[in-house]
Structure formats: structure tokens, C-alpha cells
Amino acid sequence: MNKTKSIAIYGKGGIGKSTIVANIAAAYTEHHKVLVIGCDPKADTTRTLHGGRLPTILNILKENKQAQAQDVVFKGYNRVMCVESGGPEPGVGCAGRGVIVAMSLLERLDIFRDDLELIIYDVLGDVVCGGFAVPLREDYADEVYIVTSGEYMALYAANNISKGIKKLKSNLGGIICNCRGLEREEEIVEEFAQKIGSKVIGVIPRSELVLKSEYDAKTVLEKFPESDQAEDYRKLARNIWENSEFSIPSPLEVDEFDQFFRKFQN
């Protein structure tokens, strides 16, 4: 049997990576058996795949130390398997602890079994915290993708994430441009990707269909399956699935990054 494809998608908090993860996961379920693991303490990755928020592994283990697979893995849209690691309350403990605990439990329960074709990790871009580096450091994910817009802070976070990827010698598969409707946005993200030795793997336009879908706790692919936006997610999913070009990134130094960004503000 073919090796399970495992990808980690990183990005600044609020950049829309969970929306992208959920929608490409929905696209993959049309042809593949998929497991989505939310590694964000907000535990909202799988909300639109499952139709509501799931209990997290950390909370489940508080009630049941002997939790089994059926207690922590939930089936969602098109039979996608959904897991949320969870995290402590804000201001209490390490936010990445849930990722460490979740990975350990899922491995013990043999969730990463041979019949899975794809595993997607949705990971907050706080690479300072060891918990968020687990999908890379422990070799759970073979490929990494970074979600960004053309905004300064989103790109700054993407550059920092690329530093973590370089340090861990992971395979960067590309940059996903989640557009905010800024002037020259795609050009900015394209040039940033080139400067760190990568490429843009896909562009997702800003669309009100995303909000309309999320109000109903659904993905765009479920609520508006024939829309152009749904097709954009399918295209991104195909690009990632077929991607064979990876690199260890060459992140920009702070002064170099500021100089790069300033030239687009004139």
C-alpha cells in the first residue's frame, strides 16, 4: 500500500489557514480517505467539517484517562476523520502542550494506520513553542505549506515560520496566498516566495461565500459545491497532491524583510 501523504499547514493566527485546511480536506474526501488534526488551541479547525465544535483530546483525557479511538476521532463531511488536540485556557500553561499530548495518544491508539491516504495538520504559526513544532520535529508531516496574505504581519509570520522549517530541515512545498483584496497582493506574495526559495502553490481569492458557509458551520465545498470558490479550493488541493518540488527555505533577515516589503508601499 502507498505511504500515507502527511502535510502540515502553518500560518499566523487569523490568516485563514483553518478555513483552507477544512476546504481542501473536503475536496480530498471526494477521492481519498482523510484525517484532519487540528493543532490550534482554539480547536476550530474541524468545525465546518463536522458541523460544530468537537471535544478536544485534552478535555476528553481529563474525564477519561483510558480514552479509545472512538472517543477522540469523529466522522464529519464525506466521512472525513476529525481530531482536535485542544489546549489550556489562555494564560494557563503552554499552548502547544495539547499537540504533544494528542500526538502521543493518537500514536498509541494506532490512528495513523495504513489505510489512511492523507493526514492534514492545521498548526498555529507560533514556532517558538515546542508543541507547535511537533508535526515537523517528530516527522509526522512530510510536507509543509505556509498560508499568508500580502499583509506585513502575515508575511512577517510566514518568514518566521520558514526559519523554523529551515532549522528543522523540513520540506517546504510552497506558499498559499489567502487574499485579503490588497493592491498588488499576489505579486507581493509571489516575490516573497521566490526570495525564500519557494513558490506560490495556490491562490485563494477573498469571497463572501466563505463567511456564508461558516455561519452554517459548513465548508464552501459542502454549501456551494458548484461555485468558483469551491473550484479554487479543489485546484489548491490538486496542486498540493501533485506537488513534487520541495525546498529548505532561506528566510529573510529582519532588515532584508523590511526592505523587501517597503518597495511595494511606494
N, C-alpha and C positions, 0 to 999 in steps of 0.2 A: 504494500500500500504506500502511496505517496506520502512524503513528510507533510505534516500539518504546517500550513503557512501561518506565521505569527507576526503581527505588526503592532507597533506601539505608536500612538498618535499623541504628540505633545503640543502644548501651546499655552500662552498666557491665559490666566483666568478671565473668563468673559469674552474670549475671542470667538467662541462658537464651535470649539472642537467637539464638544459632546453632541451638538446638532449634526455635525458632519459624520461623526462615528455612527450615530444611530441611523442616519440615512444611507450611508454606504453599506452598513450591516444589513439593512432592509433590502438593498439592491443585491447583495451577495446571497441572501436567502432564496432568491429566485432560482439559484443553481447549486448552492453549496450548503453544507451543514456548518453553522456558525456559532461561536461562543463569544459574547461581549463581556468584558470585565471592566467595570467602572472603578478607577483607582483615584477618584476625586472625593475628598471628604464630604462634598455637597451631596453625593450619592444621587445624582440626577441624570447620569448617562443613559440609563435604560428606561427612563420614564415614558418616552414616546414609543418605545418598542413594546413595552408591557402594558401600557395604558394607565400607568400610575406609578407612584414610588414604591420601591421594593424595600423590605427589611435588609439591613446590611449585615455582613458577616460578623462584624464586631458586636452588634447588638444581639444577633442570634446566639453568639457564643456566651454572652452574659447570662442568657436564660438556659442554654443547653450546651454544656461543655462537650457533649458527645454527638454534636450535630452531624448528620449524614448528608449525602449529596442532595437528596430531595428537600432538605431543609434550607439549602443555600443557593441552589440553582433553580431558576424559574423560566418556564417557557413563555415566549412572547410571540409577536407577529411572525407569521410564516415559520413557526417552530424554532425561532432563534432562541438560544440559551442565554440567559441573562444573570449576571452576578454583580453585586455592589459590595466593595470592600468596606466602605464607611470610614469614619474617623472620629476622634474625640470631639467634644464640644469646643467651639472657638475659645482659645486662650487656655485650654487644658491639654497639656501633653503634646507629643509630636504628631503632626497631621499625617505623616507618612506611615505611622505605625499600623494603620488599617491595611495598607498594602502588604506589609511584611507578614502580618497575621493571615491575611487572605491567601497569599501565595502558598504559604506553608500548609494551610488547611486544604486547599484545592489539590495540591500535590499529594497529600496524604490520602485524600478521597479518590484519587486517580481520575480527576475530572479531565486532565489533559490526555485523553485517551486517543487511540489510533484512528477512530472513525471520524474525528473532527477534521474538517478540511481547512478551517480558518479560525484563528483566535485574534480578536482585536482588543488591545488595551487602550483605554482612554485615560491619559495621565496628565495631571496638572504640571505646569511648566516650572515648578519650584525645584530646580535641580540641586539646590543646596542641601535639601533634606534627603537623607539616605533612602527613606522609604520610597520616594518617587523615582529613584534610580534603580529600584529592584528589577523592573522588567528588562532593563538593559544589563545591569551588573550581574544578574543571575542567569543571563542567557535565556530568559523566557521568550523574548521577542527577537526575531532575526532581522527585522527591518524597522526603521524609524522614519516617521514623517512629521513635519512641523507645520502647524496651522498658524497663519498670520494674516493681517491686513496690511495696508500701506501706512498705517499709523506709526508714529515714532515709538511709543511704548510697546506695541505689539512686535515690531521688528527688533527692538532692543531685547525683549524677552526671547525672541527667536534666536538672536545672536548668542545670548547666554546659554540657551538650551544646546546650541551647536557646540559650545565649549564643553558641556557635559558629555555630549556624544563623542567628541574627539578624545576626551580623557578616558572614556570607557571603550574606545576603539570600536564603536558600533557602526552599523551600516545605515547611513542616511540615504533614504530613497528619493527625497525631494521635498519641496515646499508646496503647501496647499494655500492658495490665495483665497481667503474668505472675504470677499469685497465688502467695503463699507460705503462705496459710492464716492470715493475721493478722486480728485483730479490726478491723472497720470498714475493711478494706483497699480495697475497691472505692470506698468513699466518699472515702477519703484521696486516691486516685489521681484520681478524678473531679474533686475540688475543686482539686487541683494543676493538672490540665489546664486547667480554667477560668481559674485565676489567671494562667497564662502565655499565655492567649488561644488555647487549642486545645481539643481534645475527646478523649475516650476512643474509639478506633476499634474496640477489641475487648478482650475479657476471656478469658484462658485459665486455667482452674482448675488447681489442683495435682492431679496424678494419678500413681499408681504405674505406669500404662501407659507413661508416658514413659521411666522407668528400665528397665522390662522390654524396651521396644523398643530402647533404646540399648545394652543388654547384647548384643543380636544385631546391632548396627550397622545398624538399620533405623529408619525413621520410624514414627510411630504409624499413619500412613495406610497403610503397607505391611503392618505386622504386625497391626494391629487396625482394619481399614478400616471396619467397621460400628459401631465404638464411639462413644459420645457425645463422647469426647475428639477423635477424628478429625473429627467433625462441627463441633466448636468451631474447629478449625484451618481447615476449609473455610469456615465463616462469616466468620472473620477475613480469609481470602483474598478472599472476595467483597466484604467491606466495603472493603478496600483497592482492589480493582479498580474498584469503582463510585464511589469517593470523588471528589468534585468540590469539596470545601471545604478550602482551604489558608490558612495564615497565616504571617506572620513573627512568631515568638514574642516575648513580653515577659517575659523571665526575671526571677525574684525576686532582690533583693539578699540578701546573706547573712543580715542581721538579720531581714529580712522572711520569708525562708525558715524560719529557726529559729522565729519567732513562729507561722507557719502550722503547722509540724509539732507544736509544743508543745501546741496546743489539742486535739489528738487523744490526748494522753497523760494527760489528766485523767479 
